[in-house]
C-alpha cells in the first residue's frame, strides 16, 4: 500500500493488522522464475521490508531491500 508522505506516520501497527507491543515487522516476498514477453526467463526475485514502530504503535522507520537496486530507508519524524 502506498501512502501519501504527509500521512505515512499516522498508520501504525493496527493498520497493518498487528496487535500488541510489536516493535519490528519483517516481510519478505519471493517471486518465482517467470517468462518475459520475449520468452526469456526472469530469475527468482526476493524483496524485503522491515518496519519499526514506536511505543505508541506509529511507524518510525521503514527499510526496503530489492535485488540489484540500492536499499532505501524512510524515517517518519
Buried (B, 14 or more C-beta within 10 A) or exposed (E): EEEEEEEBBEBBBEEBEBEEEBEEBEEEEEEEEEEEEEEEEEEEBEBBBBBBBBEEBBBBBBBBBEEEEEEEEBEBE
